[in-house]
Amino acid sequence: MKRIAILGATGSIGVSALEVVAAFPEHFEVLALAAGRNVERLAEQVRRFRPQLVSVAGAEEATRLRALLEDDVARGLEIVCGPSGPDAVAGHGGVELVLTAMVGVIGLAPTLVAIRRGIEVGIANKEPLVAAGALCTSEARRSGATLLPVDSEHNAIFQCLSGQRPEAVRRLILTCSGGPFRQTADLSTVTREQALKHPTWSMGPKITIDSATLMNKGLEVIEAHWLFGLPAAQIDVVLHPQSVIHSMVEYVDDSVLAQLGTPDMRVPIGFALGYPARLPLPIPRLDFARLAQLSFEAPDRARFPALDLAYEALRRGGTAPAVLNASNEVAVAAFLAGQLRFVAITELIARTLDAHTVQPTDELETVIEADRWAREQAQTLLARGLGRP
């Protein structure tokens, strides 16, 4: 029985993780959950999994949650709120694995709390490794924590590296669906509705837009650098529209190991939750006989400059990736709100990155300040009319 806590329980990753938990009640016990303002969904989760501790955004949400719960459920439940709530969930006694899936810089502090405990930490959100990769990995080495990647691509590489010697690795190959505009020559008139129609995955709006710009793959390059300790020159990206091969590792003897599977996030989530065991997940199996083809293309870096922006941020190091990530969040939100053209998303990020003076990321406060600065700078550029439709 593995005792777990989930940061971001009511989001898509948290919901899928609890589906896996529900399918294997003999393997998992949910001790703590952190959510934000979706107290209705959290109330359902509390009734079903009976955690000891939950965290919500504020006092109003805590009151609403308590009112939604039956007396016998609420009686044994501790409810905390505010910025320190997720820290309490990540640090809850008895928890053996923390799945961190909180969106934004707010997820950094509780992720570090979990890492410093020296336990298993399943990382599903990008911020810990993109914005604070040096800090997270150094703390993991110090505490002995195991970082388990939940992103399908990094999870695939983690599996392909199992049992192999690091010096035998020639390069990591991250696969990418290419998003909805892989074959679209002119991106100048892209609409919100078009960008949200992902051809393969069902995801939230923000990550769907990141897929359309290929920024998601750029952020994954930065994550892969910190997770697997390889320089950018040994991390490549290839488009694979079918999304069956989730990523690959090429070795010095020219052999390539690939991880294949049905494009369903419950697979990498289940792998991380059950690690080192594998769980017989209740999802459709991959039918090789019905696969028409597996095709690959090089990404068009001229049409999708976000990929090179990420490599450049990784080259600059320090706080540059945090600035890249934060300005991207501002740009995507502005595009979704109709305030920024699609092709101007990367322009806003590049302008913000160029205005930044890089600092070392030895302390969490430095990362948080870089994130704050980048958001302010990006908003200033928007206010001046950059990329306005």
LOTI-581661 format. One record per residue: residue in one letter; x, y, z of N, C-alpha, C in turn. Coordinates in steps of 0.1 Angstrom, whole numbers, plus 5000, padded with zeros to 4 digits. Layout:
N
AXYZXYZXYZ/...
***
This chain:
389
M500849885000500050005000500950125000/K500850214989501650334988500750454992/R501250535002500450645007500850774998/I499850834992500150944983499451074987/A500051184981499451314982499451374968/I498451454964498351504951498251654952/L499151734945499051874944498451904931/G497251974931496551994919495451884917/A494751844927493951724926492751744917/T492251864915491051884907491351924893/G492651934889492951954875492951824867/S493251834854493151714846494151604850/I495351634854496251534858495851474872/G495451554881494951504894493751414893/V492851454884491651374882492051234876/S492951234866493351114860494151024870/A494951094878495651014888494650944898/L493651014902492650954911491850844904/E491750854891491050744884491950614885/V493250634884494250524885494150464899/V494150554909494050514923492750434926/A491650484920490350414922490350274916/A491150254905491250124899492050024907/F492850074916493749984923493750024938/P492550004945492450054959493349974968/E493749854964494649774972496049824972/H496449904962497749954961498050094967/F496950174968497150314971496250364982/E496750454990495950525000496150674998/V495150754997495250894995495250965009/L496351025012496451095026496151245025/A496451305014496251455013496051494999/L495251604997494951664984495051814985/A495651874975495652014974494952064961/A493952154963493252204952493252364953/G492452424944492352564944490952614948/R490152644938488852694940487652604936/N488052494930487052394925486652304937/V485952364946485552284959484552184956/E483652204946482652094943483351964939/R484351974930485051854926485851794938/L486451884945487251844957486351764967/A485151814969484251754978483951614974/E483751594961483551454955484751364958/Q485851424956487151344958487251304973/V486951404982487051374996486151265000/R484851264995483951164999484451024994/R485051024983485450894977486750834983/F487750924986489050874990489350905004/R488550985011488751005026490151045030/P490651155024492051195029491951245043/Q493151265049493251315062493351475062/L493851525050494151665049493851715035/V493251835034493051895021493452045022/S493852095011494152245010493352304999/V492852425002492052504992492652644992/A492152724982492752854980492652954992/G491452954998491253055008490253015018/A489953105028488953075038487553055033/E487253135022485853125016485752985010/E486752935003486652794998486652695009/A487352715020487352615031485952605037/T485252725038483952725044482952655034/R483052675021482152615012482452465011/L483652425012483952275012483352215024/R483552275036482952215048481452195047/A480852295041479352295040478952185030/L479752145021479352045011479551905016/L480251885027480651755032479651715043/E479351585042478451525053479251525066/D478551525077479251535090480251425092/D479951305088480851195091482151205083/V482051265071483251285063484051405068/A483351515071484051635076484751615089/R484151525097484651515111486151485112/G486551395104487951345105488951415095/L488451525089489251595079489851725083/E491051745081491751875084491751955071/I491252085071491252165059492152285062/V493052305053493952425054493752505042/C494152635043493952725031495152825030/G495152895019496152995017497452945011/P498353035009499652995002500352885008/S500252865021501052755028500252625028/G499052625023498252495023498952385015/P499352415002500052304995501352255001/D502052345008503252305015502852205026/A501752225033501352125043500951995037/V500351995025499951875019501251795014/A502151865008503451805004504251755016/G504151815028504851775039504151685049/H502951645045502051565054502751435058/G502751405071503451285076502851155070/G503751065067503250935062503150925047/V503151035040503051035026504450985020/E504250885011505450825005505750874990/L504650924984504850984971503951104969/V504551214964503751334961503751354946/L502551364941502351394927502051544926/T502951614919502851754919502351794905/A501151854904500551894892499852034892/M500452114901499852254902500452344891/V499552414884500052504873500552634879/G501652684874502152814877503252804888/V503852914891504952924900504552894915/I503152894917502652854930503052714934/G503352624924503652484926505052464930/L505952564929507352544932507652514946/A507152594955507452574969507052444975/P505752394972505452264978506152154971/T506552164958507352064952508752054959/L509352164962510552164970510452104984/V509252124990508952065003509051915002/A508351864991508351714989509751664986/I510451734977511851684974512751684986/R512651784994513551795006513151685016/R512051625015511751505024512351375020/G512951375008513651255003512751144999/I511551174995510551074991510451064975/E509550994970509250994956508451114952/V508751184942508051294937507751284922/G506451264919506051254905505751394900/I506551444890506451574885505651584872/A504451644873503651654861503551794857/N503951894865503852034861505252074856/K505352174847506652204841507452304850/E506852384858507552494865508752444873/P508652334881509752294890511052284882/L511052214871512252184863512552294853/V511552354847511852464838512452584845/A511652634855512052754862513152734873/A513152614879514052594890514752454890/G515152414878515752284876516952264884/A517852364884519152344892518852334907/L517852404912517552404926516952264929/C515952224921515252104924516151984923/T516951974913517851854912518951854923/S519451974926520451974937519851924950/E518651974953517951934965517651784965/A517251734954517051584952518251504955/R519351554950520651474953520951484968/R520651594974520951614988520051524997/S518851514993517851445002517751294998/G518151264986517851124981516551104975/A515751214972514451204966514551144952/T513551064948513451014935512451094927/L512951154916512151244907511551154896/L510251134896509651054886508851144876/P509251144863508651224853507251174849/V506251254849504951214845504551264831/D505151374826504951404812505251274804/S504351254793504551124786505851114779/E506451224774507751224768508851184777/H508951254789509951224798509851094805/N508551054807508250924813508850814803/A508650834790509050744780510650734780/I511250844781512750844782513250774794/F512550804806512950744818512850584817/Q511850534810511750394808512850344799/C513150414788514150374778515550374784/L515750454794517050464801517250354812/S516250294816516250194827517350084824/G518250074834519249974833520450004824/Q520450124818521450154808522550244815/R523750234810524850324815524750464809/P524850564817524750704811525750734800/E526950684801527950714790527650644777/A526650554777526250484764525250564757/V524750674762523650754756524250854746/R523750844734524250944724523251064724/R521951044724521051154724519651114729/L518951204734517451184737516651244725/I515651174722514751224711513351244716/L512951364718511551394722510651394710/T509551324710508651324699507551434702/C506951474691505951584691504951564681/S503651574684502651554674502651664663/G503251774666503251884656502051984658/G501151944666499952034669499052054656/P498152144657497152154646497652224634/F498852284635499352364623500652314617/R500852184619502052124613502152144598/Q501052144591501052154576500452294572/T500252384581499752514578500852614575/A500852664562501952754558501852894564/D500652944564500453084568499753084582/L500453124592499953124606499453264610/S499453364601499153504605497653524608/T496753434604495353454607494753344616/V495653274623495153164632494253224643/T493153154645492153194655492253104668/R491653154678491653084691491052944689/E489952934682489252814680490052714672/Q490852764662491652674654492852614663/A493452704671494552664679494152564690/L492952564694492452474705492052344700/K492152314687491752184681492952104679/H493452034690494551944689494251814682/P495051774673494751654665494751524673/T495451514684495751384691495251384706/W495751484713495551484728494351574732/S493751534743492751614750493351684762/M493651814761494351884772493652014775/G494152084785493652214789494052314779/P493352434779493652534769495152584768/K495752604779497052654779498052564773/I498052434777499052344771498652314756/T497352324753497052304739497652414730/I497652534735498252644727499752624727/D500352584738501752554738502152444727/S501252354726501452244715501352304701/A500452404700500352464687501552554683/T502152614693503352694690504652614690/L504552494696505752404699506552444711/M505952544718506652584731506652474741/N505552394740505552274750506752184748/K507252174735508352084733509652154737/G509652294735510852364740510952354755/L509852364762509952354777510352214781/E509952114773510351974776511851954774/V512452024764513852014762514552054775/I514052164781514752214793514552114805/E513252064806513051964816513951844814/A514051794802514951674799516351704803/H516851824801518251854805518451834820/W517451874828517651864843517351724848/L516351654842515951524846517051424843/F517651434831518551324827520051374826/G520351504829521751544830522451554817/L521751574805522451584792522351724787/P523351774780523351914775522351924763/A522052044760521052074749521452004736/A522751994733523251944721522851794719/Q522551724730522251584730520751564732/I519951664730518451654731517851704719/D517151624711516551654698515051644699/V514451704689512951694688512651654674/V511651564673511151514660509651514660/L509051554649507551544648507151404645/H506151364652505551224650504051234652/P503351264641501951304642501051194648/Q501351074648500550964653500550954669/S501551014674501751014689501650874695/V502250784688502250644693503650624700/I504750664694506050664701506150794709/H506350774722506250894731507550954733/S508650884730510050944729510950834728/M512250864725513250764722514650804728/V515450704729516850724733517750654723/E518650724718519650674709520950644716/Y521550524714522750484721523950494712/V525150484717526350504709526650394700/D525950274701526050164692525050174680/D524350294679523350324669522050254671/S521850184682520550134685519750244691/V518450234689517450324694516350254702/L516150294714515050234722513850334722/A512650284719511550374719510450314728/Q509650404735508550364743507250394735/L506450294732505250314725504050284734/G502850344730501650314738500550404733/T499350364738498150444735498350584741/P497950684733498150824738497050854749/D497350814761496450834773497350864785/M497050984791497951024802497850934814/R496850844815496850754826498050654826/V498650634814499750544813501050594820/P501450724817502650774825502250804839/I501050844842500650864856500650734864/G500150624858500150494864501550444866/F502450464857503850424858504450494870/A504250624871504850704882504250664896/L502950644896502350604909502750464914/G502850374904503150234908504650204909/Y505450294904506950264903507450204916/P508250104915508850034903507949934897/A506749904902505849804897505049864885/R504549784876503649824865502249774868/L501349864866499949834869499149804856/P498349694856497549664844496349764843/L496649874836495649984835494449944826/P493249984830492049954822491850054811/I492850054801492750134789492850054777/P492450104765492550024753494049994750/R494249874745495649834742496049884728/L497349904726497749944713497649834703/D496949854692496749754682497649774670/F498749704670499749724659499249694645/A498349594645497849554632497049664625/R496449754633495649864628496449994626/L497649994629498450114627498850124613/A498350224606498650244592500150274589/Q500650374597502050414596502550484608/L503850494609504450574619505450664611/S505150794611505850894603506550994612/F507651054606508451144613508851264604/E509051384610509451504603510351584612/A511151664606511951764614511051884616/P511051944628510252064631510652184622/D509752254618510052374610510352494620/R511552524622511952614632511652764628/A511552784615511252914610509752954613/R508852854611507452884614507152874629/F507952794636507752774650508952804658/P509252934660510552984666510552964681/A509452914687509452894702510452784706/L510652694697511552584700512952634702/D513452724693514752784694514852874706/L513752944709513753034721514052954734/A513452834735513752744746515152704747/Y515752664736517152624735518052744739/E517652864735518452974738518353004753/A517152994759516953014774517852914781/L517852794777518652684784520152724782/R520552774771521952814769522352924778/R521453024780521753134789521753094803/G520952994807520952944820520353034831/G520553004844520053084855518553104854/T518153224855516753264855516153274842/A516853254831516353274817515153174815/P515253044818514152954816512853004824/A513053054836511953104844511253214837/V512053304831511453414823510753374811/L511353274804510753214792509353154796/N509353084807508053014811507053114815/A507353214823506453314828505853404816/S506753444808506253534797505453454787/N505753324785504853244777503453234783/E503353214796502053204802501253334800/V501953454801501253574798500853584784/A501753544775501453554760500253464757/V500253344762499153244759497853294764/A497853354776496653404782496053524774/A497053604769496553724761496053674747/F496653574741496053514729494653454731/L494553384742493253314745492153424747/A492553544752491653654755491453744743/G492053704732491853794720492653914720/Q493653924728494554044730495854034722/L496153924716497453904710497253804698/R497953844687497853754676498753624678/F498353514672499053384674500553404671/V500853464660502253474656503053564665/A502353644673503053744682503353674696/I502853554698503153494711504653484713/T505353424703506853414705507553544704/E507053644697507653774697507653834711/L506553824718506453874731507453804741/I507553674739508453604748509853644745/A510253654732511653694728511953834733/R511053924732511354064737511554064752/T510753984759510853984774512253914778/L512553804771513753734774514953824771/D514953894760516053984757516254104767/A515154144773515354254783515754204797/H515954074798516254024812517754004814/T518154044826519554014831519553884839/V520253784834520153654840520853654854/Q520153584864520653564877520753414880/P521653374889521753234893520553194901/T520153064900518953024907519252934919/D520052984928520452904940519352914950/E518453014950517353024960516053034953/L514952984959513652984954513153134952/E513553224961513153364960513653424947/T514753384942515353444930514453394918/V514053274918513153214908511853294908/I511253304920509953374921510053514916/E511153584919511353724915511453734900/A512153644894512353634879510953614873/D510153524878508853504873507953624874/R508053694886507253814887507753924877/W509053944876509554044867509154014852/A509153884848508853854835507353884832/R506553854841505053874839504854024838/E505454104846505354254846505854304833/Q507054254828507554304816506754264804/A506254144804505354104793504054184792/Q503554214804502254294804502554434800/T503754484803504054624798504154624783/L504754524777504854514762503454504756/L502654424762501254414757500554544758/A500754624769500054754771500554854760/R501754834755502254924745501754884731/G501054774730500454734717501154624710/L502154564716502854464708501854344705/G501854314692501054194687499554204688/R499054334689497654354691496954304678/P495854234679495054194667494554314659/
***
